[in-house]
Amino acid sequence: LPDPLSAPTDDAMEGGAQQSSLWEPPEQEGGPAERDGGELRRSQPLFIHGSSRQPPQEEPRASSLPSIPNPFPELCSPSNSPILSSPTLGQGPPREGTSHVVKVFGEDGACRSLEASAGTTARQLCETLVRRTRALHDHSWALVELHQHLALERCLEDHESVVEVQSSWAPGADSRFVFRKNFAKYELFKSSTLLFPEVMVSSCLEANKSMAHSELIQNFLNSGSCPEVQGFLHLREAGRKVWKRFHFSLRRSGLYYSTKGTSKDPRHLQYFADLTESNIYYVTQGKKLYGTPTEFGFCIKPHKVRGGVKGLKLLCSEDEQSRSCWMAAFRLFKYGMQLYRNYQQAQARLSQPPWIGPTPLRSVSDNALVAMDFSGCTGRVIENPNEVLSVALEEAQAWRVSGGAGESGGAPLSPPQRPHVSLCAQKKTTHRYSLPAACHSSPLSAAIHRTQPWFHGRISREDTQQLIGRQGLVDGVFLVRESQRNPKGFVLSLCHLQRIKHYLILPSEEEGRLYFTMDDGQTRFADLIQLVEFHQINRGILPCKLRHYCTCVAL
Protein backbone atom coordinates (compact mmCIF):
# COMPACT_ATOMS: atom_id res chain seq x y z
CA LEU A 1 0.00 0.00 0.00
CA PRO A 2 1.30 3.49 -0.68
CA ASP A 3 2.42 5.49 2.26
CA PRO A 4 -0.27 8.15 3.07
CA LEU A 5 2.44 10.57 4.17
CA SER A 6 4.53 10.29 1.03
CA ALA A 7 4.61 13.07 -1.56
CA PRO A 8 1.83 12.99 -4.20
CA THR A 9 2.66 11.40 -7.52
CA ASP A 10 2.65 13.13 -10.92
CA ASP A 11 -0.73 11.62 -11.76
CA ALA A 12 -2.19 13.16 -8.66
CA MET A 13 -0.80 16.60 -9.55
CA GLU A 14 -2.29 16.69 -13.04
CA GLY A 15 -5.69 17.74 -11.71
CA GLY A 16 -4.22 21.06 -10.52
CA ALA A 17 -5.83 23.14 -7.85
CA GLN A 18 -9.26 21.65 -8.56
CA GLN A 19 -8.22 18.13 -7.45
CA SER A 20 -6.14 19.38 -4.57
CA SER A 21 -9.08 21.30 -3.14
CA LEU A 22 -11.29 18.20 -3.31
CA TRP A 23 -8.75 15.59 -2.07
CA GLU A 24 -8.66 14.95 1.68
CA PRO A 25 -6.07 12.81 3.59
CA PRO A 26 -7.34 9.46 4.88
CA GLU A 27 -8.19 9.47 8.56
CA GLN A 28 -6.90 6.48 10.54
CA GLU A 29 -6.81 5.72 14.22
CA GLY A 30 -3.77 6.64 16.15
CA GLY A 31 -2.45 9.30 13.81
CA PRO A 32 0.80 9.22 11.80
CA ALA A 33 3.04 9.57 14.83
CA GLU A 34 1.66 6.47 16.53
CA ARG A 35 1.74 4.35 13.34
CA ASP A 36 5.40 5.09 12.76
CA GLY A 37 6.41 4.45 16.31
CA GLY A 38 6.30 8.05 17.42
CA GLU A 39 8.68 9.30 14.77
CA LEU A 40 7.38 12.33 12.86
CA ARG A 41 8.35 12.56 9.20
CA ARG A 42 9.14 15.98 7.67
CA SER A 43 7.97 15.17 4.12
CA GLN A 44 4.26 15.74 4.74
CA PRO A 45 2.32 17.12 1.73
CA LEU A 46 0.72 20.55 1.85
CA PHE A 47 -3.03 20.35 1.35
CA ILE A 48 -4.04 23.24 -0.96
CA HIS A 49 -7.60 24.48 -0.63
CA GLY A 50 -9.50 26.97 -2.77
CA SER A 51 -8.81 30.62 -2.16
CA SER A 52 -12.34 31.11 -0.86
CA ARG A 53 -11.88 28.36 1.80
CA GLN A 54 -8.42 29.31 2.99
CA PRO A 55 -8.51 30.24 6.69
CA PRO A 56 -7.75 33.88 7.34
CA GLN A 57 -5.10 33.06 9.91
CA GLU A 58 -2.99 31.25 7.32
CA GLU A 59 -2.76 34.28 5.04
CA PRO A 60 0.62 36.04 5.25
CA ARG A 61 0.59 39.48 6.74
CA ALA A 62 1.68 42.42 4.64
CA SER A 63 4.02 43.59 7.38
CA SER A 64 5.92 40.28 7.31
CA LEU A 65 6.65 40.49 3.58
CA PRO A 66 9.79 42.22 2.30
CA SER A 67 9.26 45.66 0.80
CA ILE A 68 10.17 45.27 -2.88
CA PRO A 69 9.44 48.22 -5.19
CA ASN A 70 7.35 47.50 -8.25
CA PRO A 71 9.35 48.31 -11.41
CA PHE A 72 6.23 48.36 -13.68
CA PRO A 73 3.35 49.97 -11.76
CA GLU A 74 1.53 50.93 -14.95
CA LEU A 75 1.22 47.25 -15.92
CA CYS A 76 0.24 45.90 -12.52
CA SER A 77 -2.20 48.53 -11.32
CA PRO A 78 -5.70 47.94 -12.73
CA SER A 79 -6.69 51.53 -12.15
CA ASN A 80 -3.86 52.95 -14.27
CA SER A 81 -3.29 50.23 -16.83
CA PRO A 82 -4.47 51.06 -20.36
CA ILE A 83 -4.80 47.32 -21.00
CA LEU A 84 -6.68 46.14 -17.92
CA SER A 85 -9.10 49.04 -17.68
CA SER A 86 -10.92 51.25 -20.11
CA PRO A 87 -10.04 54.96 -20.06
CA THR A 88 -13.74 55.80 -19.79
CA LEU A 89 -14.03 54.09 -16.41
CA GLY A 90 -11.96 56.56 -14.44
CA GLN A 91 -10.55 54.73 -11.44
CA GLY A 92 -11.09 51.27 -12.94
CA PRO A 93 -13.90 48.75 -12.46
CA PRO A 94 -14.81 47.65 -8.95
CA ARG A 95 -13.89 44.15 -7.83
CA GLU A 96 -16.14 41.40 -9.14
CA GLY A 97 -18.10 39.36 -6.65
CA THR A 98 -18.48 42.18 -4.16
CA SER A 99 -21.75 43.95 -3.46
CA HIS A 100 -22.15 47.69 -3.10
CA VAL A 101 -24.87 49.84 -1.59
CA VAL A 102 -26.42 52.28 -4.05
CA LYS A 103 -28.78 54.97 -2.80
CA VAL A 104 -31.45 56.14 -5.23
CA PHE A 105 -33.67 59.17 -4.63
CA GLY A 106 -37.10 59.91 -5.99
CA GLU A 107 -38.31 63.28 -7.19
CA ASP A 108 -40.07 63.76 -3.86
CA GLY A 109 -36.75 63.44 -1.98
CA ALA A 110 -37.40 59.95 -0.63
CA CYS A 111 -34.43 57.58 -0.66
CA ARG A 112 -34.12 53.84 -1.14
CA SER A 113 -30.93 51.81 -0.67
CA LEU A 114 -30.26 48.94 -3.04
CA GLU A 115 -27.57 46.28 -3.10
CA ALA A 116 -25.87 46.05 -6.47
CA SER A 117 -22.96 44.07 -7.84
CA ALA A 118 -20.08 45.60 -9.75
CA GLY A 119 -21.67 44.77 -13.10
CA THR A 120 -25.15 46.13 -12.41
CA THR A 121 -26.21 48.46 -15.22
CA ALA A 122 -28.49 51.45 -15.08
CA ARG A 123 -31.21 49.58 -16.97
CA GLN A 124 -31.15 46.66 -14.52
CA LEU A 125 -31.44 49.02 -11.58
CA CYS A 126 -34.35 50.85 -13.21
CA GLU A 127 -36.20 47.59 -13.83
CA THR A 128 -35.75 46.65 -10.18
CA LEU A 129 -37.21 49.97 -9.05
CA VAL A 130 -40.10 49.65 -11.52
CA ARG A 131 -41.02 46.27 -10.04
CA ARG A 132 -40.77 47.48 -6.46
CA THR A 133 -42.80 50.63 -7.03
CA ARG A 134 -45.29 48.79 -9.31
CA ALA A 135 -44.98 51.52 -11.90
CA LEU A 136 -45.98 51.23 -15.52
CA HIS A 137 -43.16 49.39 -17.28
CA ASP A 138 -41.69 51.21 -20.28
CA HIS A 139 -38.28 52.32 -21.53
CA SER A 140 -38.72 55.93 -20.43
CA TRP A 141 -37.61 55.30 -16.84
CA ALA A 142 -34.06 56.48 -16.31
CA LEU A 143 -31.39 56.88 -13.69
CA VAL A 144 -30.08 60.43 -13.49
CA GLU A 145 -26.70 61.39 -12.08
CA LEU A 146 -27.17 64.64 -10.16
CA HIS A 147 -24.44 66.87 -8.71
CA GLN A 148 -26.39 69.39 -6.67
CA HIS A 149 -23.41 71.47 -5.59
CA LEU A 150 -22.46 71.98 -9.25
CA ALA A 151 -26.03 72.17 -10.66
CA LEU A 152 -25.15 69.42 -13.16
CA GLU A 153 -27.19 66.41 -14.20
CA ARG A 154 -27.14 63.77 -16.91
CA CYS A 155 -29.08 60.64 -17.75
CA LEU A 156 -27.07 57.44 -17.47
CA GLU A 157 -27.04 55.22 -20.54
CA ASP A 158 -28.59 51.80 -20.15
CA HIS A 159 -25.28 49.95 -20.41
CA GLU A 160 -23.36 52.07 -17.89
CA SER A 161 -22.29 50.49 -14.62
CA VAL A 162 -23.94 52.19 -11.66
CA VAL A 163 -21.18 51.22 -9.24
CA GLU A 164 -18.46 52.60 -11.51
CA VAL A 165 -20.25 55.91 -11.84
CA GLN A 166 -20.74 56.11 -8.08
CA SER A 167 -17.07 55.31 -7.44
CA SER A 168 -16.03 58.30 -9.58
CA TRP A 169 -17.71 60.77 -7.21
CA ALA A 170 -15.60 62.80 -4.82
CA PRO A 171 -15.86 61.71 -1.19
CA GLY A 172 -18.38 63.83 0.69
CA ALA A 173 -19.74 65.49 -2.46
CA ASP A 174 -23.44 66.23 -2.73
CA SER A 175 -24.00 63.75 -5.57
CA ARG A 176 -26.83 61.27 -5.95
CA PHE A 177 -28.87 59.10 -8.29
CA VAL A 178 -32.45 60.13 -9.08
CA PHE A 179 -35.06 57.74 -10.48
CA ARG A 180 -37.46 59.50 -12.82
CA LYS A 181 -38.91 59.61 -16.32
CA ASN A 182 -36.90 60.76 -19.33
CA PHE A 183 -39.00 60.69 -22.49
CA ALA A 184 -36.23 62.31 -24.55
CA LYS A 185 -33.69 59.52 -23.99
CA TYR A 186 -34.26 57.78 -27.32
CA GLU A 187 -36.05 60.55 -29.15
CA LEU A 188 -33.01 60.98 -31.42
CA PHE A 189 -33.75 57.62 -33.10
CA LYS A 190 -37.29 58.63 -33.97
CA SER A 191 -38.42 60.79 -36.85
CA SER A 192 -37.72 64.23 -35.45
CA THR A 193 -36.77 67.08 -37.75
CA LEU A 194 -36.26 69.47 -34.84
CA LEU A 195 -33.42 67.59 -33.18
CA PHE A 196 -30.83 68.11 -35.91
CA PRO A 197 -31.38 71.37 -37.80
CA GLU A 198 -29.91 71.36 -41.28
CA VAL A 199 -27.95 74.54 -40.59
CA MET A 200 -26.02 72.76 -37.79
CA VAL A 201 -25.08 69.56 -39.67
CA SER A 202 -22.23 69.89 -42.16
CA SER A 203 -23.31 66.87 -44.25
CA CYS A 204 -26.61 68.59 -45.04
CA LEU A 205 -24.86 71.84 -45.93
CA GLU A 206 -22.35 70.18 -48.24
CA ALA A 207 -25.05 68.20 -50.05
CA ASN A 208 -27.10 71.41 -50.32
CA LYS A 209 -30.29 69.46 -49.69
CA SER A 210 -32.37 68.16 -46.86
CA MET A 211 -31.45 64.71 -45.57
CA ALA A 212 -33.85 62.14 -44.16
CA HIS A 213 -33.66 61.65 -40.41
CA SER A 214 -32.82 57.94 -40.72
CA GLU A 215 -30.03 58.68 -43.18
CA LEU A 216 -28.61 61.35 -40.89
CA ILE A 217 -28.57 58.99 -37.91
CA GLN A 218 -26.91 56.34 -40.05
CA ASN A 219 -24.13 58.78 -40.89
CA PHE A 220 -23.56 59.44 -37.21
CA LEU A 221 -23.42 55.72 -36.40
CA ASN A 222 -21.23 54.83 -39.37
CA SER A 223 -17.61 55.10 -38.31
CA GLY A 224 -16.52 55.61 -41.93
CA SER A 225 -18.57 58.78 -42.43
CA CYS A 226 -17.51 62.20 -41.20
CA PRO A 227 -20.54 64.21 -40.11
CA GLU A 228 -19.94 67.39 -38.20
CA VAL A 229 -22.13 69.49 -35.93
CA GLN A 230 -21.30 73.18 -35.92
CA GLY A 231 -22.65 76.39 -34.53
CA PHE A 232 -22.01 79.31 -32.22
CA LEU A 233 -21.71 78.76 -28.49
CA HIS A 234 -20.88 80.95 -25.53
CA LEU A 235 -17.70 79.85 -23.76
CA ARG A 236 -16.67 80.78 -20.25
CA GLU A 237 -13.00 81.57 -20.03
CA ALA A 238 -10.97 79.56 -17.55
CA GLY A 239 -10.62 81.25 -14.17
CA ARG A 240 -12.88 84.15 -15.17
CA LYS A 241 -16.57 84.97 -15.25
CA VAL A 242 -16.42 86.38 -18.76
CA TRP A 243 -18.35 84.64 -21.54
CA LYS A 244 -17.26 84.89 -25.18
CA ARG A 245 -18.94 83.69 -28.35
CA PHE A 246 -17.03 81.23 -30.58
CA HIS A 247 -17.87 78.99 -33.51
CA PHE A 248 -17.59 75.33 -32.44
CA SER A 249 -17.27 72.14 -34.46
CA LEU A 250 -17.99 68.68 -33.04
CA ARG A 251 -16.20 65.84 -34.81
CA ARG A 252 -15.34 62.25 -34.00
CA SER A 253 -11.90 63.34 -32.87
CA GLY A 254 -13.27 65.87 -30.38
CA LEU A 255 -14.72 69.34 -29.94
CA TYR A 256 -12.96 72.34 -31.53
CA TYR A 257 -13.55 76.08 -31.68
CA SER A 258 -12.30 78.65 -34.15
CA THR A 259 -10.31 81.66 -33.05
CA LYS A 260 -11.17 83.50 -36.26
CA GLY A 261 -14.85 83.70 -37.01
CA THR A 262 -16.22 80.57 -38.71
CA SER A 263 -12.90 79.58 -40.23
CA LYS A 264 -12.10 75.86 -40.25
CA ASP A 265 -8.48 76.32 -41.15
CA PRO A 266 -6.27 74.11 -38.95
CA ARG A 267 -4.32 77.17 -37.91
CA HIS A 268 -7.45 78.71 -36.39
CA LEU A 269 -8.97 75.60 -34.77
CA GLN A 270 -8.29 75.05 -31.10
CA TYR A 271 -8.80 71.65 -29.47
CA PHE A 272 -11.33 71.98 -26.65
CA ALA A 273 -12.48 68.60 -25.31
CA ASP A 274 -12.17 64.85 -25.88
CA LEU A 275 -15.30 62.74 -26.28
CA THR A 276 -14.05 59.48 -24.80
CA GLU A 277 -12.58 61.07 -21.68
CA SER A 278 -15.58 63.26 -20.77
CA ASN A 279 -19.28 63.25 -20.01
CA ILE A 280 -21.77 65.94 -20.96
CA TYR A 281 -24.21 67.40 -18.42
CA TYR A 282 -27.13 69.77 -18.38
CA VAL A 283 -26.63 72.92 -16.32
CA THR A 284 -29.80 73.46 -14.28
CA GLN A 285 -29.00 76.78 -12.57
CA GLY A 286 -26.60 78.38 -14.99
CA LYS A 287 -27.45 82.04 -14.42
CA LYS A 288 -27.36 81.71 -10.65
CA LEU A 289 -24.10 79.78 -10.26
CA TYR A 290 -22.12 80.51 -13.41
CA GLY A 291 -23.66 83.67 -14.85
CA THR A 292 -24.61 82.08 -18.19
CA PRO A 293 -26.01 84.44 -20.85
CA THR A 294 -29.06 82.17 -21.33
CA GLU A 295 -30.76 79.33 -19.48
CA PHE A 296 -29.59 76.77 -22.04
CA GLY A 297 -26.22 75.87 -20.60
CA PHE A 298 -24.40 72.55 -20.62
CA CYS A 299 -21.07 71.37 -19.33
CA ILE A 300 -18.34 68.96 -20.44
CA LYS A 301 -16.87 67.30 -17.38
CA PRO A 302 -13.65 65.27 -17.83
CA HIS A 303 -13.38 62.00 -15.95
CA LYS A 304 -10.36 63.22 -14.01
CA VAL A 305 -12.41 66.05 -12.47
CA ARG A 306 -13.96 64.44 -9.41
CA GLY A 307 -15.34 67.51 -7.66
CA GLY A 308 -15.26 71.26 -7.73
CA VAL A 309 -15.68 73.81 -10.48
CA LYS A 310 -12.05 73.71 -11.55
CA GLY A 311 -11.65 71.73 -14.74
CA LEU A 312 -15.26 72.06 -15.90
CA LYS A 313 -15.78 73.23 -19.48
CA LEU A 314 -18.92 75.40 -19.42
CA LEU A 315 -20.83 76.21 -22.59
CA CYS A 316 -24.10 77.95 -23.36
CA SER A 317 -26.32 77.85 -26.46
CA GLU A 318 -28.84 80.33 -27.78
CA ASP A 319 -31.97 78.16 -27.44
CA GLU A 320 -33.18 74.74 -26.38
CA GLN A 321 -33.13 73.34 -29.91
CA SER A 322 -29.42 73.96 -30.42
CA ARG A 323 -28.58 72.63 -26.96
CA SER A 324 -30.53 69.41 -27.64
CA CYS A 325 -28.65 69.03 -30.93
CA TRP A 326 -25.26 69.33 -29.24
CA MET A 327 -26.22 66.89 -26.48
CA ALA A 328 -27.59 64.29 -28.91
CA ALA A 329 -24.57 64.55 -31.23
CA PHE A 330 -22.19 64.18 -28.28
CA ARG A 331 -23.93 60.93 -27.24
CA LEU A 332 -23.92 59.56 -30.79
CA PHE A 333 -20.22 60.29 -31.30
CA LYS A 334 -19.22 58.87 -27.94
CA TYR A 335 -21.28 55.67 -27.74
CA GLY A 336 -22.06 54.99 -31.41
CA MET A 337 -23.73 51.64 -32.10
CA GLN A 338 -23.90 50.83 -28.40
CA LEU A 339 -26.48 53.59 -28.02
CA TYR A 340 -28.54 52.16 -30.88
CA ARG A 341 -28.35 48.66 -29.38
CA ASN A 342 -29.67 50.06 -26.12
CA TYR A 343 -32.62 51.50 -28.02
CA GLN A 344 -33.32 48.21 -29.80
CA GLN A 345 -33.17 46.26 -26.54
CA ALA A 346 -35.53 48.75 -24.90
CA GLN A 347 -38.00 48.33 -27.77
CA ALA A 348 -37.76 44.54 -27.52
CA ARG A 349 -38.47 44.62 -23.78
CA LEU A 350 -41.77 46.40 -24.40
CA SER A 351 -43.12 43.34 -26.23
CA GLN A 352 -42.23 41.02 -23.35
CA PRO A 353 -44.11 40.77 -20.03
CA PRO A 354 -41.97 42.56 -17.44
CA TRP A 355 -42.94 40.15 -14.65
CA ILE A 356 -45.29 37.32 -13.83
CA GLY A 357 -48.11 38.43 -11.60
CA PRO A 358 -50.80 41.08 -11.39
CA THR A 359 -50.51 44.05 -13.69
CA PRO A 360 -49.70 47.30 -11.85
CA LEU A 361 -52.75 49.45 -11.36
CA ARG A 362 -51.76 52.56 -13.24
CA SER A 363 -53.56 54.90 -15.54
CA VAL A 364 -54.34 54.78 -19.23
CA SER A 365 -51.59 54.58 -21.81
CA ASP A 366 -51.66 54.17 -25.56
CA ASN A 367 -51.16 50.42 -25.17
CA ALA A 368 -54.08 50.04 -22.73
CA LEU A 369 -56.74 51.65 -24.95
CA VAL A 370 -59.25 49.25 -26.51
CA ALA A 371 -62.43 49.71 -28.53
CA MET A 372 -65.66 49.11 -26.56
CA ASP A 373 -69.29 48.82 -27.67
CA PHE A 374 -71.89 50.00 -25.14
CA SER A 375 -74.98 49.59 -27.31
CA GLY A 376 -76.20 46.61 -25.25
CA CYS A 377 -76.66 46.04 -21.55
CA THR A 378 -73.00 45.23 -21.06
CA GLY A 379 -69.82 46.38 -22.75
CA ARG A 380 -68.24 44.44 -25.60
CA VAL A 381 -64.62 44.55 -26.73
CA ILE A 382 -64.32 45.10 -30.48
CA GLU A 383 -61.68 42.73 -31.82
CA ASN A 384 -62.03 43.36 -35.56
CA PRO A 385 -59.30 45.90 -36.56
CA ASN A 386 -61.41 47.30 -39.42
CA GLU A 387 -64.34 47.87 -37.10
CA VAL A 388 -62.05 49.53 -34.57
CA LEU A 389 -60.80 51.98 -37.21
CA SER A 390 -64.31 52.86 -38.34
CA VAL A 391 -65.40 53.37 -34.72
CA ALA A 392 -62.55 55.80 -34.09
CA LEU A 393 -63.35 57.80 -37.21
CA GLU A 394 -67.10 57.90 -36.49
CA GLU A 395 -66.64 58.99 -32.89
CA ALA A 396 -64.17 61.71 -33.86
CA GLN A 397 -66.62 62.96 -36.48
CA ALA A 398 -69.44 62.91 -33.93
CA TRP A 399 -67.43 65.08 -31.55
CA ARG A 400 -66.57 67.52 -34.31
CA VAL A 401 -70.23 67.83 -35.29
CA SER A 402 -71.29 68.43 -31.69
CA GLY A 403 -68.65 71.14 -31.31
CA GLY A 404 -69.15 72.73 -34.73
CA ALA A 405 -72.72 73.74 -34.01
CA GLY A 406 -71.57 76.16 -31.34
CA GLU A 407 -69.34 77.92 -33.85
CA SER A 408 -72.27 78.58 -36.18
CA GLY A 409 -74.25 80.32 -33.48
CA GLY A 410 -76.79 77.63 -32.70
CA ALA A 411 -77.07 75.36 -29.71
CA PRO A 412 -74.65 72.47 -29.56
CA LEU A 413 -76.02 69.33 -31.12
CA SER A 414 -76.69 66.30 -28.98
CA PRO A 415 -74.65 63.17 -29.62
CA PRO A 416 -75.80 61.20 -32.67
CA GLN A 417 -78.39 58.51 -32.16
CA ARG A 418 -76.15 55.57 -32.98
CA PRO A 419 -74.99 52.60 -30.96
CA HIS A 420 -72.74 53.88 -28.18
CA VAL A 421 -69.31 52.78 -29.36
CA SER A 422 -66.11 54.45 -28.24
CA LEU A 423 -62.42 54.04 -27.55
CA CYS A 424 -61.74 53.93 -23.85
CA ALA A 425 -59.75 52.13 -21.21
CA GLN A 426 -60.80 48.60 -20.50
CA LYS A 427 -60.27 48.98 -16.76
CA LYS A 428 -62.71 51.86 -16.44
CA THR A 429 -65.59 50.51 -18.56
CA THR A 430 -67.41 49.13 -15.52
CA HIS A 431 -68.27 52.51 -14.06
CA ARG A 432 -68.13 55.12 -16.79
CA TYR A 433 -69.00 55.77 -20.43
CA SER A 434 -67.18 57.78 -23.03
CA LEU A 435 -69.69 60.36 -24.28
CA PRO A 436 -70.61 63.10 -21.81
CA ALA A 437 -74.33 63.24 -22.71
CA ALA A 438 -74.87 59.79 -21.27
CA CYS A 439 -73.29 60.65 -17.92
CA HIS A 440 -74.96 62.48 -15.08
CA SER A 441 -72.91 64.58 -12.68
CA SER A 442 -71.87 62.90 -9.48
CA PRO A 443 -69.34 63.50 -6.72
CA LEU A 444 -67.26 60.68 -8.22
CA SER A 445 -66.89 62.37 -11.60
CA ALA A 446 -65.82 65.62 -9.91
CA ALA A 447 -62.97 63.99 -7.94
CA ILE A 448 -62.02 60.79 -9.78
CA HIS A 449 -59.15 62.57 -11.55
CA ARG A 450 -57.25 62.82 -8.25
CA THR A 451 -56.43 59.12 -8.50
CA GLN A 452 -54.65 59.51 -11.83
CA PRO A 453 -50.85 59.76 -12.05
CA TRP A 454 -51.04 62.65 -14.54
CA PHE A 455 -52.86 64.84 -11.99
CA HIS A 456 -50.42 66.84 -9.83
CA GLY A 457 -52.80 68.84 -7.67
CA ARG A 458 -51.86 72.35 -6.63
CA ILE A 459 -48.51 72.73 -8.36
CA SER A 460 -47.31 76.13 -9.53
CA ARG A 461 -46.68 77.15 -13.12
CA GLU A 462 -42.92 77.42 -12.54
CA ASP A 463 -42.70 73.98 -10.92
CA THR A 464 -44.73 72.55 -13.80
CA GLN A 465 -42.29 73.85 -16.38
CA GLN A 466 -39.34 72.51 -14.41
CA LEU A 467 -40.96 69.09 -14.03
CA ILE A 468 -41.77 68.76 -17.73
CA GLY A 469 -38.30 70.03 -18.61
CA ARG A 470 -36.66 67.41 -16.38
CA GLN A 471 -38.72 64.56 -17.82
CA GLY A 472 -38.08 65.55 -21.43
CA LEU A 473 -39.19 68.32 -23.78
CA VAL A 474 -40.90 65.94 -26.20
CA ASP A 475 -44.11 66.62 -28.13
CA GLY A 476 -47.08 65.31 -26.17
CA VAL A 477 -45.63 65.34 -22.64
CA PHE A 478 -48.35 66.71 -20.36
CA LEU A 479 -49.83 66.96 -16.90
CA VAL A 480 -53.03 68.31 -15.36
CA ARG A 481 -53.01 70.59 -12.32
CA GLU A 482 -55.26 72.90 -10.38
CA SER A 483 -55.48 76.48 -11.55
CA GLN A 484 -53.96 79.10 -9.27
CA ARG A 485 -56.04 81.96 -10.67
CA ASN A 486 -59.39 80.19 -11.02
CA PRO A 487 -60.24 78.23 -7.85
CA LYS A 488 -62.68 75.92 -9.69
CA GLY A 489 -60.63 75.46 -12.85
CA PHE A 490 -57.81 73.24 -13.96
CA VAL A 491 -54.86 73.64 -16.33
CA LEU A 492 -53.57 71.23 -18.95
CA SER A 493 -49.83 71.84 -19.42
CA LEU A 494 -48.52 70.42 -22.70
CA CYS A 495 -45.11 70.38 -24.40
CA HIS A 496 -45.00 71.10 -28.14
CA LEU A 497 -41.99 72.08 -30.23
CA GLN A 498 -39.85 72.11 -27.06
CA ARG A 499 -42.09 74.77 -25.53
CA ILE A 500 -44.63 74.34 -22.75
CA LYS A 501 -48.15 75.66 -23.27
CA HIS A 502 -50.95 75.90 -20.73
CA TYR A 503 -54.67 75.41 -21.49
CA LEU A 504 -57.37 76.41 -19.02
CA ILE A 505 -60.08 73.84 -18.23
CA LEU A 506 -63.28 75.34 -16.84
CA PRO A 507 -66.25 73.52 -15.32
CA SER A 508 -69.77 74.33 -16.55
CA GLU A 509 -73.19 73.11 -15.45
CA GLU A 510 -76.24 72.67 -17.61
CA GLU A 511 -79.54 71.02 -16.64
CA GLY A 512 -78.00 69.71 -13.45
CA ARG A 513 -75.07 68.06 -15.19
CA LEU A 514 -71.43 69.07 -14.73
CA TYR A 515 -69.12 69.37 -17.73
CA PHE A 516 -65.51 70.34 -18.33
CA THR A 517 -64.45 72.27 -21.41
CA MET A 518 -61.42 73.98 -22.92
CA ASP A 519 -63.19 75.77 -25.80
CA ASP A 520 -66.03 77.71 -24.12
CA GLY A 521 -68.45 74.79 -24.13
CA GLN A 522 -68.14 73.74 -27.75
CA THR A 523 -66.66 70.38 -26.69
CA ARG A 524 -67.72 69.14 -23.26
CA PHE A 525 -66.51 66.25 -21.13
CA ALA A 526 -68.08 64.57 -18.12
CA ASP A 527 -64.81 64.49 -16.15
CA LEU A 528 -61.11 65.13 -16.56
CA ILE A 529 -60.33 61.47 -17.24
CA GLN A 530 -62.62 61.58 -20.25
CA LEU A 531 -60.97 64.81 -21.43
CA VAL A 532 -57.50 63.26 -21.24
CA GLU A 533 -58.54 60.00 -22.89
CA PHE A 534 -60.20 61.84 -25.76
CA HIS A 535 -57.11 63.96 -26.47
CA GLN A 536 -54.91 60.87 -26.35
CA ILE A 537 -56.78 59.72 -29.46
CA ASN A 538 -57.82 63.03 -31.05
CA ARG A 539 -55.85 66.25 -31.17
CA GLY A 540 -58.89 68.49 -30.84
CA ILE A 541 -57.93 72.10 -30.19
CA LEU A 542 -54.45 71.09 -29.02
CA PRO A 543 -51.37 71.33 -31.28
CA CYS A 544 -50.66 67.60 -30.78
CA LYS A 545 -52.07 64.53 -29.09
CA LEU A 546 -51.36 63.71 -25.47
CA ARG A 547 -48.62 61.06 -25.55
CA HIS A 548 -46.72 60.91 -22.26
CA TYR A 549 -47.87 62.04 -18.85
CA CYS A 550 -45.48 63.33 -16.21
CA THR A 551 -45.58 61.22 -13.11
CA CYS A 552 -43.65 60.92 -9.85
CA VAL A 553 -43.49 57.60 -8.03
CA ALA A 554 -42.84 57.18 -4.33
CA LEU A 555 -39.80 55.07 -3.52
C-alpha positions, 0 to 999 in steps of 0.5 A: 500500500502506498504510504499516506504521508509520502509526496503525491505522484505526478498523476495526482498533480495533473488535476491542478488546484481543482483536485487538490481542493477536493482531495482529503487525507485518509483518517486512521486511528492513532495518527501518523506519529503512533503508526510510525512508532512516534517518529514524525516525518518531515515530508508531509504534503501541503493540502491546498484548498481553494482561495475562498476556503483558505482560513484567514489566519494562514494568510501572510501578513503584509508587514511580514513580507519584504518591501520590494518596489514594483518596477512596472506599476503601470502594468500591474495597477488595474486603475492605471493600466491602459490594457486592464481598464478602459479609459472611460471608467476613471478609477477602474472597475470595482472588484467582481463578486463584491456587493455595493450599496447604491442609494437612489432618490425619488423626485419627492426626496425619498431615498431607497438603498439597493444592493448592487454588484459591480456589473449592475447596469443602469437599466437593470437598476431601473427595472428593479425599481419599476417592479418594487414601485409597481410603476408602468413598465416602459423604456422611459424610466431612467437613472439620473446622475445629479451633482447638486453642488455643481447644478449638473445632471445627466441621464445614465445610458442603459449599459453604464455600470452604476457602481463605476459611476458612483465610485467616480464621485468625490468623497463627501460630495453632494452627488446622488442618483435620481429615479425618474422619467426621461422621455427624450432619452431615445427621441433621437432615433425617432423621426424628429426634424427638430433635433438636428437642424440642417444649418447645424449639420455639415453633411446637409450643408455640403449636399445642399439638400435636406437629408432624411432623419434615418439617413442622418442617424446612419451617418452618425453611427457609421464610423466611416462617415464624417458628419460634423455638428457646428454652430455658435456657443458661448464659452466661459474663459478659464478662471474668469466669469467672462463669456465669449462667443465662438464657432464650435465644431464637433467631430469624431476626434473631439470638440474644436472652436475657431479663433477667427470667425467661422474659419475651419483652417487648422491654424485657427482651430483650437482643441477643446475637449475629448469625447471618450474622456468626458461626459456631458451634463445639463446645467440646471442653474446656470445664471445663478451659479455661473452667470450664463447668458441664457438658461440653455447651458451645458457642461463637459466634465472630464473623468479626471475632475472628481469635484469642484468647479475647476476643470469644468468646461462650461458652454451655453447655447442660444436656445433649447433646440441647439442645446438638444442638438449638441447633447444628442450629437455628443452621445452619438459620437461617444457611444455609437452603435452601443447607443442604438443597441440600447434603443433596440433592446428597450423596444424589444423589452416592451413586447415582453411581459416585465414580470409574472403576476398582477398588472400594476394598477396605473392609468391609461396609456396608448397600449391600454386603450381598446375599442368598446361597444356599449350599445347593449346592456354590457360592454363588448370589446371590439376585436375586428381591426377594421371595425375599430378603425371605423369606430374611431373615425365615427366617434371623432366625427361625432365630436366635431359635429357636436362642437361645430354647431356652437361655432355657427351660433346655434345650440350644440347638437346632442350626440348622434343617435347611434350605438354607443361605441367608443375608444376607452380604457378597459379597466374603467368601462365598468363605471363610466361611459365615453360620451358626456351626454350619457353621464350624469354629474356625481361626486365621483366624476368631480374627484375621480381625476385625483387618483390619476398619475397625470394629476399633480394637484396644486402645483405652480406654473414654474414647478410645472415647467421645471418638471416637464423640462426634467422629464423631457421636452418631447411633443405630447408630454403633459400633466393636469393641475389645479389652476392658481387663478381660477379656484374651480378650474384646472390647467392642462400643461402640454409640451409642443416644439420644445415649448410648454403651453398651458390650457385652461379647463373650466367647469360648466353646469347645464340642466344639473349636469357638470361638464368640463371644457377647454373651448367655451363649451363647444366640446364638453366632457363629463370628467377630466379622465374623459378629457384626457382619454379623448385627447390621447386619441384626437388632437382636438384644439391642441397642437398635438395629441397627449402622448406621455404624462409626467408622473412621480413615483414614491420610492 
